[in-house]
Amino acid sequence: MSDFKFNGQKPDADLIASIVKLLDAHGIPNVMWGAYALIRYGAPLVIEDFTFVIPDQHIDRAREVLLAANFPPCPKGDDCPLIQPNIDLPHPYAHFDLDDYGPPRHWHCSRLELHKKSRLLWTLPDIPLGAPAPDDPNYMLVTDDRLEEYDPRMHIGRVPYTHYPVKIPTLVRYAESLAYLYLRDKSSEMSLFPGIFVERAQPICFTGDPENLIQVDIIPPHLPPYLPAHAVTLGSVNPNHLHFLAPLDLLVYKIHCCSMRPSSDKRRQDARDAQKLVNILSGQGGIALDNSQLQAVLSGLDGMLEYSGETREWWESALGLSG
């Protein structure tokens, strides 16, 4: 049984490992989420919150254990800005102030949060107690070799050493959880826009190869993107047989969505991508659009012309619209 007590230790990898050891010693499964996990994936963020996801049936016990270990609960109680309806971030079930002791402030510079699994990771299997298997597809340790090598300057990537195993979701499962949060909160009457997806998805764009970035954009609901006929819902996707977007559908999507991008750089990139796809498809025997593809192209072509460097006549000829 861990006898750890909090006495103002610096919020770092050692403190996190001590918290995990404390929870495990009381039979409470746990996994980290939020900024700390994103930093381990390689995102250059500043940590304000240390977020633990706990199975629903254990979360009251987890709160009791942390209180007994001298973690100070938020002095603002129900008046804390973190749990007000106008905050887009997921509301913690319980949170503790890790700042230096003193008068309550408007915002916590450093905090420890507990969240129910049913609110953040409800699609994932049960959280294991202790270290997961080395090849577990759902959970991994922060020291796992599947993470990017640690960058001592930026303090990102896998942790070189922890005195006790600390778990995070695998990157694929973390990204999936954000997508599910987006779909759930998009229809919520409590949120004007699912801001948590926008905030937490951006760091997932970072990779170790700057020439091979993954772009994540959020398009307003009133401007729905072109949806290929063979698209399937997220819940019905077979992770062992993922569908890839056909080049023709990708071309249609680029043209249709170009003017919806939030910046001129992204619009120009879409226009360049569309022109490359036209050249590729033309070399494979020409471009033949079905009716839904044609309507999507016509709805976006005028908006893309400004960024493409080619005339409308060129695009109509290349896309087979001028015959």
Backbone hydrogen bonds in HBPLUS format (Angstrom, degrees):
<---DONOR---> <-ACCEPTOR-->    atom                        ^
c    i                          cat <-CA-CA->   ^        H-A-AA   ^      H-
h    n   atom  resd res      DA  || num        DHA   H-A  angle D-A-AA Bond
n    s   type  num  typ     dist DA aas  dist angle  dist       angle   num
A0006-PHE N   A0069-ALA O   2.72 MM  63  5.90 178.4  1.72 167.5 166.9     1
A0016-ILE N   A0012-ASP O   3.06 MM   4  6.35 164.1  2.08 157.1 161.8     2
A0017-ALA N   A0013-ALA O   2.98 MM   4  6.15 162.6  2.01 146.8 151.4     3
A0018-SER N   A0014-ASP O   2.99 MM   4  6.21 148.3  2.09 142.1 151.0     4
A0019-ILE N   A0015-LEU O   2.95 MM   4  6.26 150.4  2.04 149.3 157.2     5
A0020-VAL N   A0016-ILE O   2.94 MM   4  6.24 164.1  1.97 156.4 160.3     6
A0021-LYS N   A0017-ALA O   2.95 MM   4  6.10 160.5  1.99 144.9 150.5     7
A0022-LEU N   A0018-SER O   2.94 MM   4  6.09 151.8  2.02 140.5 148.3     8
A0023-LEU N   A0019-ILE O   2.94 MM   4  6.24 162.6  1.97 155.2 158.8     9
A0024-ASP N   A0020-VAL O   2.85 MM   4  6.03 168.8  1.86 156.3 159.9    10
A0025-ALA N   A0021-LYS O   2.91 MM   4  5.98 152.8  1.98 143.4 150.9    11
A0026-HIS N   A0023-LEU O   3.07 MM   3  5.29 139.5  2.24 102.1 113.4    12
A0028-ILE N   A0023-LEU O   2.96 MM   5  5.14 161.5  2.00 141.7 141.2    13
A0027-GLY N   A0024-ASP O   2.87 MM   3  4.96 159.3  1.91 113.1 114.4    14
A0031-VAL N   A0053-VAL O   3.18 MM  22  5.35 141.8  2.34 139.8 149.8    15
A0053-VAL N   A0031-VAL O   2.77 MM  22  5.35 171.1  1.78 162.9 165.9    16
A0032-MET N   A0167-LYS O   2.92 MM 135  6.11 174.5  1.92 143.8 144.4    17
A0033-TRP N   A0051-THR O   2.96 MM  18  5.38 151.8  2.04 144.9 147.6    18
A0037-ALA N   A0034-GLY O   3.11 MM   3  5.57 119.0  2.50 109.7 123.2    19
A0038-LEU N   A0034-GLY O   3.05 MM   4  6.33 162.1  2.08 154.6 160.4    20
A0039-ILE N   A0035-ALA O   2.94 MM   4  6.16 154.2  2.01 153.3 159.1    21
A0040-ARG N   A0036-TYR O   3.24 MM   4  6.51 150.2  2.33 139.7 147.2    22
A0040-ARG N   A0037-ALA O   3.06 MM   3  5.13 117.6  2.47  95.9 111.3    23
A0041-TYR N   A0037-ALA O   3.04 MM   4  6.45 139.5  2.21 143.8 155.6    24
A0041-TYR N   A0038-LEU O   3.07 MM   3  4.98 123.1  2.40  91.1 106.0    25
A0043-ALA N   A0038-LEU O   2.99 MM   5  5.52 168.5  2.01 143.0 139.8    26
A0042-GLY N   A0039-ILE O   3.02 MM   3  5.01 143.1  2.16  96.5 107.9    27
A0157-GLY N   A0039-ILE O   2.97 MM 118  6.30 169.1  1.99 150.1 148.9    28
A0045-LEU N   A0043-ALA O   3.03 MM   2  5.85 117.9  2.43 113.9  97.4    29
A0111-ARG N   A0048-GLU O   2.93 MM  63  6.42 145.0  2.05 153.5 164.8    30
A0050-PHE N   A0111-ARG O   2.84 MM  61  6.20 154.1  1.91 153.1 161.8    31
A0113-GLU N   A0050-PHE O   2.94 MM  63  6.07 165.5  1.96 140.1 144.0    32
A0052-PHE N   A0113-GLU O   2.92 MM  61  6.07 165.8  1.94 147.6 151.9    33
A0115-HIS N   A0052-PHE O   2.89 MM  63  6.22 152.6  1.97 162.2 168.8    34
A0054-ILE N   A0115-HIS O   2.89 MM  61  6.12 166.4  1.91 174.1 178.4    35
A0117-LYS N   A0054-ILE O   2.88 MM  63  5.45 136.8  2.07 145.9 141.8    36
A0058-HIS N   A0055-PRO O   2.87 MM   3  5.47 158.3  1.92 121.4 128.8    37
A0059-ILE N   A0056-ASP O   3.36 MM   3  5.41 158.5  2.40 104.1 110.0    38
A0062-ALA N   A0058-HIS O   2.93 MM   4  6.19 151.3  2.01 151.3 160.5    39
A0063-ARG N   A0059-ILE O   3.07 MM   4  6.31 156.3  2.12 145.6 150.4    40
A0064-GLU N   A0060-ASP O   3.09 MM   4  6.39 158.3  2.13 146.8 152.6    41
A0065-VAL N   A0061-ARG O   2.92 MM   4  6.18 157.3  1.98 152.4 158.3    42
A0066-LEU N   A0062-ALA O   3.08 MM   4  6.31 161.0  2.12 150.7 154.9    43
A0067-LEU N   A0063-ARG O   2.98 MM   4  6.20 155.3  2.04 148.8 155.9    44
A0068-ALA N   A0064-GLU O   2.94 MM   4  6.14 156.6  1.99 146.8 153.3    45
A0069-ALA N   A0065-VAL O   3.04 MM   4  6.27 127.8  2.32 134.8 148.6    46
A0071-PHE N   A0066-LEU O   3.05 MM   5  5.58 162.0  2.08 161.1 156.2    47
A0070-ASN N   A0067-LEU O   3.06 MM   3  5.24 152.9  2.13 112.4 113.5    48
A0097-ASP N   A0072-PRO O   2.93 MM  25  5.83 145.0  2.05 162.3 173.2    49
A0074-CYS N   A0095-HIS O   3.31 MM  21  6.28 150.0  2.41 149.8 141.8    50
A0077-GLY N   A0074-CYS O   3.32 MM   3  5.77 158.4  2.37 110.7 116.5    51
A0079-ASP N   A0076-LYS O   3.02 MM   3  5.31 151.5  2.11 137.9 134.1    52
A0080-CYS N   A0077-GLY O   3.18 MM   3  5.74 165.4  2.21 119.6 121.2    53
A0083-ILE N   A0080-CYS O   3.18 MM   3  5.97 155.4  2.24 123.1 127.5    54
A0084-GLN N   A0081-PRO O   3.35 MM   3  5.36 170.1  2.36 111.1 110.4    55
A0087-ILE N   A0084-GLN O   3.11 MM   3  5.79 168.4  2.12 126.7 128.7    56
A0093-TYR N   A0114-LEU O   2.78 MM  21  5.68 143.2  1.92 156.2 168.0    57
A0114-LEU N   A0094-ALA O   2.84 MM  20  5.27 153.4  1.91 168.6 165.3    58
A0096-PHE N   A0112-LEU O   2.76 MM  16  5.02 155.3  1.82 147.2 155.8    59
A0112-LEU N   A0096-PHE O   2.94 MM  16  5.02 158.9  1.98 141.2 147.9    60
A0098-LEU N   A0110-SER O   2.94 MM  12  5.28 152.9  2.01 138.3 141.4    61
A0119-ARG N   A0116-LYS O   3.05 MM   3  5.42 157.6  2.10 109.1 116.3    62
A0121-LEU N   A0117-LYS O   2.89 MM   4  5.09 139.8  2.05 133.6 146.5    63
A0124-LEU N   A0121-LEU O   3.16 MM   3  5.62 157.1  2.21 114.2 120.8    64
A0136-ASP N   A0133-ALA O   3.03 MM   3  5.09 164.2  2.06 119.2 117.8    65
A0170-THR N   A0138-ASN O   2.97 MM  32  5.42 156.7  2.02 121.0 123.4    66
A0140-MET N   A0168-ILE O   2.89 MM  28  5.60 161.9  1.92 170.8 175.4    67
A0168-ILE N   A0140-MET O   2.86 MM  28  5.60 153.9  1.93 161.0 168.3    68
A0144-ASP N   A0141-LEU O   3.07 MM   3  5.18 163.3  2.09 113.6 114.9    69
A0142-VAL N   A0166-VAL O   2.99 MM  24  5.94 142.7  2.13 159.1 165.7    70
A0159-VAL N   A0142-VAL O   2.79 MM  17  5.69 152.5  1.86 143.5 148.3    71
A0147-LEU N   A0144-ASP O   3.14 MM   3  5.85 166.6  2.16 118.5 122.6    72
A0158-ARG N   A0148-GLU O   2.87 MM  10  5.96 171.5  1.88 170.1 168.1    73
A0151-ASP N   A0156-ILE O   2.84 MM   5  5.38 161.6  1.88 158.0 161.8    74
A0155-HIS N   A0151-ASP O   2.61 MM   4  5.33 134.5  1.81 153.6 168.2    75
A0174-TYR N   A0170-THR O   2.86 MM   4  6.13 152.6  1.94 156.2 165.5    76
A0175-ALA N   A0171-LEU O   2.93 MM   4  6.14 165.8  1.95 154.1 156.9    77
A0176-GLU N   A0172-VAL O   2.99 MM   4  6.23 157.0  2.04 146.1 152.8    78
A0177-SER N   A0173-ARG O   2.93 MM   4  6.11 151.3  2.01 141.4 149.0    79
A0178-LEU N   A0174-TYR O   3.11 MM   4  6.48 147.9  2.22 147.9 156.0    80
A0179-ALA N   A0175-ALA O   3.09 MM   4  6.43 153.9  2.16 147.2 154.4    81
A0180-TYR N   A0176-GLU O   2.94 MM   4  6.26 159.8  1.98 155.1 160.2    82
A0181-LEU N   A0177-SER O   2.94 MM   4  6.14 152.6  2.02 141.5 149.5    83
A0182-TYR N   A0178-LEU O   2.90 MM   4  6.15 153.6  1.97 146.3 153.2    84
A0183-LEU N   A0179-ALA O   3.00 MM   4  6.31 162.2  2.04 150.7 154.6    85
A0184-ARG N   A0180-TYR O   2.90 MM   4  6.09 156.4  1.95 149.0 155.7    86
A0185-ASP N   A0181-LEU O   2.83 MM   4  5.90 173.5  1.84 155.0 157.2    87
A0186-LYS N   A0182-TYR O   2.85 MM   4  5.67 136.8  2.04 143.2 153.4    88
A0188-SER N   A0185-ASP O   3.09 MM   3  4.78 158.1  2.14  97.5 104.3    89
A0191-SER N   A0188-SER O   3.42 MM   3  5.67 169.1  2.44 106.3 109.5    90
A0195-GLY N   A0193-PHE O   2.61 MM   2  5.52 126.0  1.89 120.4 102.8    91
A0197-PHE N   A0194-PRO O   3.18 MM   3  5.99 138.5  2.37 119.5 127.0    92
A0199-GLU N   A0195-GLY O   2.92 MM   4  6.13 165.4  1.94 158.5 162.1    93
A0200-ARG N   A0196-ILE O   2.91 MM   4  5.90 168.7  1.93 148.6 152.4    94
A0201-ALA N   A0197-PHE O   2.82 MM   4  5.49 143.9  1.95 143.0 150.8    95
A0204-ILE N   A0201-ALA O   2.93 MM   3  5.46 142.1  2.08 116.7 128.0    96
A0205-CYS N   A0202-GLN O   3.02 MM   3  5.75 167.8  2.04 123.5 127.4    97
A0206-PHE N   A0203-PRO O   3.10 MM   3  5.80 164.7  2.13 118.8 122.8    98
A0212-ASN N   A0209-ASP O   2.96 MM   3  5.46 166.2  1.97 122.4 125.7    99
A0223-LEU N   A0220-PRO O   2.91 MM   3  5.49 164.6  1.94 123.1 127.6   100
A0231-ALA N   A0228-PRO O   3.15 MM   3  5.45 166.8  2.16 114.4 117.0   101
A0236-SER N   A0233-THR O   3.08 MM   3  5.52 145.7  2.20 109.3 118.8   102
A0237-VAL N   A0234-LEU O   3.29 MM   3  5.44 168.3  2.30 109.1 112.3   103
A0241-HIS N   A0238-ASN O   2.87 MM   3  5.35 165.9  1.89 121.2 125.8   104
A0249-ASP N   A0246-ALA O   3.03 MM   3  5.27 114.0  2.48 105.4 120.9   105
A0250-LEU N   A0246-ALA O   2.89 MM   4  6.17 153.9  1.96 157.1 165.9   106
A0251-LEU N   A0247-PRO O   2.93 MM   4  6.17 152.7  2.00 146.2 152.9   107
A0252-VAL N   A0248-LEU O   3.03 MM   4  6.33 162.8  2.06 149.4 153.5   108
A0253-TYR N   A0249-ASP O   2.87 MM   4  6.05 157.6  1.92 146.0 152.7   109
A0254-LYS N   A0250-LEU O   2.90 MM   4  6.11 160.0  1.94 150.3 155.1   110
A0255-ILE N   A0251-LEU O   3.07 MM   4  6.34 164.5  2.10 154.9 158.1   111
A0256-HIS N   A0252-VAL O   2.92 MM   4  6.01 168.1  1.93 153.2 157.2   112
A0257-CYS N   A0253-TYR O   2.92 MM   4  5.92 159.7  1.97 152.8 157.2   113
A0258-CYS N   A0254-LYS O   3.06 MM   4  5.65 126.0  2.37 137.8 147.4   114
A0260-MET N   A0257-CYS O   2.89 MM   3  5.22 148.1  1.99 113.2 123.8   115
A0261-ARG N   A0258-CYS O   3.23 MM   3  5.81 167.0  2.25 116.8 120.7   116
A0267-ARG N   A0263-SER O   3.16 MM   4  6.48 148.6  2.26 143.0 152.3   117
A0268-ARG N   A0264-SER O   2.91 MM   4  6.13 159.7  1.95 151.0 155.6   118
A0269-GLN N   A0265-ASP O   2.98 MM   4  6.20 151.0  2.06 141.5 150.1   119
A0270-ASP N   A0266-LYS O   2.96 MM   4  6.18 157.1  2.01 144.5 149.7   120
A0271-ALA N   A0267-ARG O   3.00 MM   4  6.28 157.5  2.05 147.2 153.3   121
A0272-ARG N   A0268-ARG O   2.90 MM   4  6.17 157.7  1.95 149.9 155.7   122
A0273-ASP N   A0269-GLN O   2.87 MM   4  6.08 162.2  1.90 151.2 156.6   123
A0274-ALA N   A0270-ASP O   2.84 MM   4  6.06 155.9  1.90 148.4 155.1   124
A0275-GLN N   A0271-ALA O   3.05 MM   4  6.29 156.2  2.11 146.1 151.8   125
A0276-LYS N   A0272-ARG O   3.01 MM   4  6.31 156.6  2.06 151.2 157.5   126
A0277-LEU N   A0273-ASP O   2.95 MM   4  6.21 157.4  2.00 150.1 156.5   127
A0278-VAL N   A0274-ALA O   2.92 MM   4  6.18 150.9  2.00 146.9 155.0   128
A0279-ASN N   A0275-GLN O   3.09 MM   4  6.38 160.8  2.13 147.3 151.3   129
A0280-ILE N   A0276-LYS O   2.96 MM   4  6.26 155.6  2.02 148.5 155.5   130
A0281-LEU N   A0277-LEU O   2.87 MM   4  6.01 173.5  1.88 155.7 157.4   131
A0282-SER N   A0278-VAL O   2.85 MM   4  5.89 155.1  1.91 149.5 156.9   132
A0283-GLY N   A0279-ASN O   3.17 MM   4  6.25 148.7  2.27 137.3 144.6   133
A0284-GLN N   A0281-LEU O   3.04 MM   3  5.00 146.6  2.15  96.8 107.2   134
A0286-GLY N   A0281-LEU O   3.23 MM   5  5.88 142.4  2.38 136.1 138.7   135
A0285-GLY N   A0282-SER O   3.30 MM   3  5.48 164.5  2.33 108.6 109.7   136
A0294-LEU N   A0290-ASP O   2.85 MM   4  6.03 157.3  1.90 155.4 162.7   137
A0295-GLN N   A0291-ASN O   2.99 MM   4  6.24 161.1  2.03 151.2 155.0   138
A0296-ALA N   A0292-SER O   3.12 MM   4  6.30 155.0  2.18 141.4 148.0   139
A0297-VAL N   A0293-GLN O   2.94 MM   4  6.18 157.5  1.99 150.7 156.7   140
A0298-LEU N   A0294-LEU O   2.95 MM   4  6.17 167.5  1.96 155.6 158.7   141
A0299-SER N   A0295-GLN O   3.05 MM   4  6.16 145.6  2.18 140.5 149.3   142
A0300-GLY N   A0297-VAL O   3.13 MM   3  5.38 140.8  2.29 102.8 113.6   143
A0301-LEU N   A0297-VAL O   2.88 MM   4  5.73 134.7  2.09 156.9 168.1   144
A0304-MET N   A0300-GLY O   3.18 MM   4  6.39 134.7  2.39 145.3 157.6   145
A0304-MET N   A0301-LEU O   3.06 MM   3  5.22 133.8  2.28 100.7 113.5   146
A0305-LEU N   A0301-LEU O   3.16 MM   4  6.36 139.2  2.33 152.2 162.7   147
A0307-TYR N   A0304-MET O   2.91 MM   3  5.61 149.7  2.00 122.5 130.8   148
A0308-SER N   A0305-LEU O   3.25 MM   3  5.22 154.1  2.32 103.0 110.4   149
A0315-TRP N   A0311-THR O   3.21 MM   4  6.56 162.3  2.24 148.5 152.0   150
A0316-GLU N   A0312-ARG O   2.83 MM   4  6.08 162.4  1.86 155.9 161.2   151
A0317-SER N   A0313-GLU O   2.97 MM   4  6.11 156.3  2.02 146.9 152.9   152
A0318-ALA N   A0314-TRP O   2.88 MM   4  6.07 161.9  1.91 150.4 156.1   153
A0319-LEU N   A0315-TRP O   2.86 MM   4  5.91 151.4  1.95 149.3 156.2   154
A0321-LEU N   A0316-GLU O   2.64 MM   5  4.67 156.2  1.69 156.6 156.1   155
A0320-GLY N   A0317-SER O   3.25 MM   3  5.16 158.7  2.29  99.6 105.8   156
